[in-house]
Amino acid sequence: MIISRALWISLVVGIGLAGAPSACTTKKEPAAVVAQCYGLYGDGVWRPRPDNSSPTSCFTMDDCSGGLGYYGGGCFKWATSAGAPGVPWAELGITTNSSYTAPPAGAAACYEKRGDEWKFDRYLTREAQCFQRDSCSGGMGEGGRDGEKRCFKWAMGPEAPALRWSATLTNPRLAADIPPPDVANEATFEQTSEDCFGPDCNLGAVRVAAATQIRARAEPAAPVVATIATAECVLIETSILLQTPARGVVLETYGAFTAGDVIYSLRYEGEGAESIWRRGETLSVHGSEAPVVRWDPPKTPPDPRAGWWVKLKRSNGQTGWAKKNDADKETCDFVRR
């Protein structure tokens, strides 16, 4: 997914009046600097965000000064330059809601350490979510929404000491572990501009990076159809993404799950939904319904069945399957014989 965009600074410049040549000179009006949206990046630099072209859209992204924090949040401001202070949202005619920035009264909540202060995180409403993010006091260490390692605590207030993580998070009592059939499942993928292997893309022709065996099926044990020579031009007809079951333990009672459930991720269904196996039943779970899970580490070496497979066609008409990383991205002119 392309995150970076061209960064443009919008300036409104006074234009001098053009007329017939004369002895008089035209006075040039000074440029008027227009405020725009800026986002704070992981390197600590404020950069323009032209994709949020109005104060309202900038407000919806902000997660640091009373904004709505949509799409992952982060710090955003409406300002005349990167180094200028942000214009208060209220002065822009935008009403903020204190419930976005204030923790619930008399109840524990999740706090993230930002600099020397602890800030309330309104999105991590469950202790398990806070535990999942924490990288400093025994949590799972997944970090902030930007992926960086951060300190989180579950506490009664920003200045209050961190409460001890619940036992279900640190030492869950496991339910019965009934694995699913050991097969590779075809997953759904969502095309982006950076990864265009898929049925909706113009896959075209490529030169293979090295001598590559193509197989009768998208399986590492399937019969070999032929061996494609290095730099041979082949046509990619289609591709599939295969996933093998991944085991995990549910750390909280949430939605359809109970703390201690042993589950297996079977495949990604698309649109944020995942196919989950639990003790003989298969559930379709959307991201908003998913509990916090501690997944087993990836297998080493990786399962050879899993990953992207591409169906290649040679100029002599032979077809077969190979792993995507065996095909080079260099394009070529495919000629059928």
C-alpha positions as CSV (number, residue, x, y, z in Angstrom):
1,M,0.0,0.0,0.0
2,I,1.5,3.4,-1.0
3,I,1.7,5.5,2.2
4,S,4.0,8.3,1.0
5,R,2.6,10.9,-1.4
6,A,4.0,13.9,-3.1
7,L,4.2,16.7,-0.6
8,W,3.1,20.1,-1.9
9,I,3.1,23.4,-0.1
10,S,0.1,25.5,-1.1
11,L,1.0,29.3,-1.4
12,V,-1.4,32.0,-2.5
13,V,0.8,34.5,-4.4
14,G,-0.4,38.0,-5.3
15,I,-0.1,38.6,-9.0
16,G,1.0,42.0,-10.3
17,L,-1.2,43.8,-12.8
18,A,0.1,43.5,-16.3
19,G,-0.3,46.5,-18.6
20,A,1.2,48.4,-21.4
21,P,4.9,49.5,-21.0
22,S,5.1,52.7,-19.1
23,A,7.3,54.6,-16.8
24,C,5.3,53.4,-13.8
25,T,6.3,50.2,-12.0
26,T,3.8,47.6,-10.7
27,K,3.9,46.9,-7.0
28,K,4.0,43.2,-6.2
29,E,1.8,42.1,-3.4
30,P,3.4,39.9,-0.7
31,A,2.6,36.2,-0.8
32,A,-0.2,35.1,1.6
33,V,0.7,31.9,3.4
34,V,-2.2,29.5,3.7
35,A,-2.6,27.0,6.6
36,Q,-2.7,23.4,5.8
37,C,-2.7,20.0,7.4
38,Y,0.6,18.5,8.8
39,G,1.2,15.0,10.2
40,L,3.9,14.1,12.7
41,Y,6.0,11.2,11.4
42,G,8.0,8.6,13.2
43,D,11.2,10.5,12.8
44,G,9.7,13.4,14.7
45,V,9.3,15.7,11.7
46,W,6.0,17.4,10.8
47,R,5.2,17.0,7.1
48,P,2.4,18.4,4.9
49,R,-0.6,16.1,4.4
50,P,-2.2,17.3,1.2
51,D,-4.6,14.3,1.3
52,N,-6.3,16.0,4.2
53,S,-7.1,19.3,2.4
54,S,-9.6,20.7,4.9
55,P,-9.5,21.4,8.6
56,T,-12.3,18.9,9.2
57,S,-10.4,16.0,7.5
58,C,-7.2,16.9,9.4
59,F,-9.3,16.9,12.6
60,T,-10.6,13.4,11.9
61,M,-7.1,12.1,11.6
62,D,-5.6,13.8,14.7
63,D,-5.2,11.6,17.8
64,C,-3.1,14.0,20.0
65,S,-5.1,17.2,20.5
66,G,-8.8,16.3,20.6
67,G,-9.3,15.0,17.1
68,L,-11.2,11.8,16.1
69,G,-8.1,9.8,15.4
70,Y,-9.6,7.8,12.5
71,Y,-7.6,5.3,10.4
72,G,-4.9,4.6,13.0
73,G,-4.6,8.1,14.4
74,G,-1.4,9.9,15.0
75,C,-0.6,13.6,15.6
76,F,-2.0,16.1,13.1
77,K,-2.3,19.9,13.1
78,W,-3.7,22.7,11.0
79,A,-0.9,25.2,10.7
80,T,0.8,27.8,8.5
81,S,4.1,25.8,8.5
82,A,5.7,22.7,9.9
83,G,7.3,24.6,12.7
84,A,4.2,26.7,13.6
85,P,1.8,25.7,16.3
86,G,-1.5,24.2,15.3
87,V,-4.6,26.3,15.2
88,P,-6.9,25.2,18.0
89,W,-9.7,23.1,16.5
90,A,-12.3,25.3,18.2
91,E,-11.0,28.4,16.4
92,L,-11.6,26.6,13.2
93,G,-15.3,26.0,14.1
94,I,-14.8,22.4,15.0
95,T,-16.3,21.2,18.3
96,T,-14.2,18.6,20.2
97,N,-15.6,16.1,22.6
98,S,-14.0,15.7,26.0
99,S,-14.8,12.0,26.0
100,Y,-12.2,11.6,23.2
101,T,-9.4,12.9,25.4
102,A,-10.6,12.1,28.9
103,P,-10.4,8.6,30.5
104,P,-13.5,7.1,32.2
105,A,-14.0,8.3,35.8
106,G,-13.1,5.9,38.5
107,A,-12.1,3.1,36.2
108,A,-8.9,1.7,34.9
109,A,-7.8,2.7,31.4
110,C,-4.9,2.3,29.0
111,Y,-2.2,5.0,28.9
112,E,0.7,5.4,26.5
113,K,3.9,7.0,27.5
114,R,4.7,10.0,25.2
115,G,7.9,11.7,26.2
116,D,7.8,12.2,29.9
117,E,4.0,12.0,30.2
118,W,1.4,9.3,30.1
119,K,-1.5,9.9,27.7
120,F,-4.9,8.3,27.7
121,D,-5.5,6.0,24.7
122,R,-9.2,6.0,24.0
123,Y,-8.9,3.3,21.4
124,L,-7.4,0.6,23.6
125,T,-10.5,0.2,25.7
126,R,-9.8,-3.4,26.9
127,E,-6.9,-4.4,29.2
128,A,-5.9,-7.1,26.7
129,Q,-5.5,-4.5,23.9
130,C,-3.2,-2.5,26.2
131,F,-1.2,-5.6,27.1
132,Q,-0.9,-6.4,23.4
133,R,0.8,-3.0,22.7
134,D,3.0,-2.7,25.7
135,S,6.8,-3.2,25.1
136,C,8.0,-2.1,28.6
137,S,6.4,-4.1,31.4
138,G,5.7,-7.6,30.2
139,G,3.2,-7.0,27.4
140,M,3.3,-8.6,24.0
141,G,5.3,-5.7,22.5
142,E,3.4,-4.9,19.4
143,G,3.9,-1.2,19.9
144,G,1.9,1.8,18.9
145,R,-0.3,2.1,15.9
146,D,2.8,3.2,13.9
147,G,4.5,-0.1,14.7
148,E,7.2,1.4,16.9
149,K,7.9,-0.1,20.3
150,R,6.1,1.9,23.0
151,C,5.3,1.8,26.7
152,F,1.7,1.2,27.8
153,K,0.1,0.7,31.2
154,W,-3.3,-0.3,32.5
155,A,-3.9,2.1,35.4
156,M,-6.4,4.2,37.3
157,G,-5.0,7.4,36.0
158,P,-2.0,8.9,34.1
159,E,0.0,9.4,37.3
160,A,-1.2,6.2,39.0
161,P,1.1,3.2,39.1
162,A,0.5,0.4,36.5
163,L,-1.8,-2.3,37.7
164,R,-0.6,-5.9,37.4
165,W,-1.6,-7.5,34.2
166,S,-4.5,-10.0,34.7
167,A,-3.5,-13.7,34.9
168,T,-5.5,-14.6,31.8
169,L,-3.1,-12.4,29.8
170,T,0.2,-13.6,31.3
171,N,-0.7,-17.3,32.1
172,P,-3.9,-18.3,30.4
173,R,-5.5,-21.6,31.3
174,L,-5.7,-23.5,28.0
175,A,-8.8,-25.2,26.7
176,A,-8.7,-28.3,24.6
177,D,-6.3,-28.1,21.6
178,I,-7.9,-29.8,18.6
179,P,-5.9,-28.9,15.4
180,P,-7.6,-28.5,12.0
181,P,-6.7,-30.7,9.0
182,D,-3.1,-30.0,7.9
183,V,-3.9,-28.5,4.5
184,A,-3.0,-25.3,2.7
185,N,-6.0,-23.0,2.2
186,E,-6.4,-20.5,-0.6
187,A,-6.6,-17.0,0.9
188,T,-8.0,-13.8,-0.4
189,F,-5.7,-10.9,-1.0
190,E,-6.3,-7.2,-1.5
191,Q,-4.5,-5.7,-4.4
192,T,-2.3,-2.6,-3.8
193,S,-0.2,-0.5,-6.1
194,E,3.0,-2.0,-4.6
195,D,2.0,-5.7,-5.0
196,C,0.2,-6.4,-8.3
197,F,0.3,-10.2,-8.4
198,G,-3.3,-11.3,-8.6
199,P,-6.1,-12.0,-10.9
200,D,-7.1,-8.4,-11.1
201,C,-3.7,-7.3,-12.3
202,N,-2.1,-7.3,-15.7
203,L,0.6,-9.9,-14.7
204,G,2.2,-10.0,-18.1
205,A,5.5,-11.6,-19.1
206,V,8.7,-11.8,-17.0
207,R,12.1,-13.4,-17.2
208,V,12.8,-16.0,-14.5
209,A,15.7,-15.1,-12.3
210,A,17.1,-18.6,-12.2
211,A,16.4,-22.1,-13.5
212,T,13.0,-22.9,-12.1
213,Q,11.0,-26.1,-12.0
214,I,7.3,-25.7,-12.7
215,R,4.9,-28.2,-11.2
216,A,1.5,-29.7,-12.2
217,R,-0.2,-28.1,-9.2
218,A,0.6,-25.4,-6.7
219,E,2.2,-27.9,-4.3
220,P,5.9,-28.5,-3.5
221,A,5.4,-32.3,-3.9
222,A,3.5,-32.1,-7.2
223,P,5.1,-33.7,-10.3
224,V,7.6,-31.5,-12.2
225,V,6.3,-30.5,-15.7
226,A,9.5,-28.8,-16.9
227,T,12.5,-26.7,-15.9
228,I,12.5,-23.2,-17.2
229,A,16.0,-21.9,-18.1
230,T,17.5,-18.8,-16.5
231,A,16.3,-15.6,-18.2
232,E,13.6,-17.4,-20.2
233,C,10.6,-15.2,-21.0
234,V,7.4,-16.7,-19.6
235,L,3.8,-15.5,-19.2
236,I,2.2,-15.3,-15.8
237,E,-1.3,-16.5,-16.3
238,T,-2.6,-16.2,-12.7
239,S,-1.6,-16.5,-9.1
240,I,-2.9,-17.8,-5.7
241,L,-2.0,-17.2,-2.1
242,L,-1.9,-20.2,0.1
243,Q,-1.9,-20.2,3.9
244,T,-1.2,-23.1,6.3
245,P,-2.9,-23.2,9.8
246,A,-1.3,-20.9,12.4
247,R,-1.9,-21.7,16.1
248,G,-2.7,-19.1,18.8
249,V,-4.1,-18.8,22.3
250,V,-6.9,-16.3,23.1
251,L,-6.0,-14.1,26.0
252,E,-9.4,-12.5,26.8
253,T,-13.0,-13.4,26.9
254,Y,-14.4,-11.3,24.1
255,G,-17.1,-11.8,21.4
256,A,-17.4,-15.5,20.6
257,F,-14.2,-16.4,22.4
258,T,-13.1,-17.3,25.9
259,A,-9.7,-16.7,27.4
260,G,-7.7,-19.8,27.0
261,D,-9.3,-20.9,23.7
262,V,-6.7,-22.6,21.4
263,I,-7.5,-21.4,17.9
264,Y,-6.0,-21.7,14.4
265,S,-6.0,-19.1,11.7
266,L,-6.9,-20.9,8.4
267,R,-7.0,-18.1,5.9
268,Y,-7.6,-14.4,5.3
269,E,-11.1,-13.9,3.8
270,G,-10.7,-10.3,2.7
271,E,-12.3,-7.1,3.9
272,G,-10.7,-7.5,7.4
273,A,-12.3,-11.0,8.0
274,E,-10.4,-14.1,8.9
275,S,-11.4,-17.8,8.9
276,I,-10.7,-19.2,12.4
277,W,-10.8,-22.9,13.5
278,R,-11.8,-23.6,17.2
279,R,-12.2,-27.2,18.4
280,G,-13.8,-28.5,15.2
281,E,-15.8,-25.4,14.2
282,T,-14.9,-22.8,11.6
283,L,-15.7,-19.1,12.4
284,S,-15.6,-16.1,10.2
285,V,-14.2,-13.3,12.4
286,H,-14.0,-9.7,11.4
287,G,-11.2,-7.5,12.9
288,S,-13.6,-5.6,15.2
289,E,-14.9,-8.9,16.6
290,A,-11.4,-10.4,17.1
291,P,-10.0,-11.0,20.6
292,V,-6.4,-10.4,21.4
293,V,-4.4,-13.6,20.6
294,R,-0.9,-14.7,21.3
295,W,0.2,-16.5,18.1
296,D,2.9,-19.1,18.0
297,P,6.1,-17.9,16.4
298,P,6.3,-18.6,12.6
299,K,7.7,-22.0,11.7
300,T,11.4,-22.2,10.8
301,P,11.9,-23.0,8.1
302,P,8.6,-21.8,6.6
303,D,6.1,-24.3,5.4
304,P,7.0,-24.8,1.7
305,R,3.3,-25.0,0.8
306,A,2.5,-21.5,2.0
307,G,3.0,-18.3,0.0
308,W,2.3,-16.9,-3.4
309,W,2.2,-19.3,-6.3
310,V,2.2,-18.2,-9.9
311,K,1.1,-20.2,-13.0
312,L,3.7,-19.8,-15.7
313,K,3.2,-20.4,-19.4
314,R,6.2,-21.1,-21.7
315,S,6.4,-20.1,-25.4
316,N,5.9,-23.8,-26.4
317,G,2.6,-23.9,-24.5
318,Q,3.8,-25.8,-21.4
319,T,2.2,-24.5,-18.1
320,G,3.0,-25.2,-14.5
321,W,3.2,-23.6,-11.1
322,A,6.1,-22.1,-9.2
323,K,6.6,-19.9,-6.2
324,K,6.3,-16.2,-6.9
325,N,9.8,-15.4,-5.7
326,D,11.2,-17.7,-8.4
327,A,10.0,-15.3,-11.1
328,D,11.9,-12.1,-11.8
329,K,10.1,-8.7,-12.1
330,E,12.0,-7.9,-15.3
331,T,9.4,-7.7,-18.1
332,C,9.9,-9.1,-21.6
333,D,8.1,-9.7,-24.9
334,F,6.4,-13.1,-24.8
335,V,6.3,-14.8,-28.1
336,R,4.2,-18.0,-28.6
337,R,5.8,-20.6,-30.9
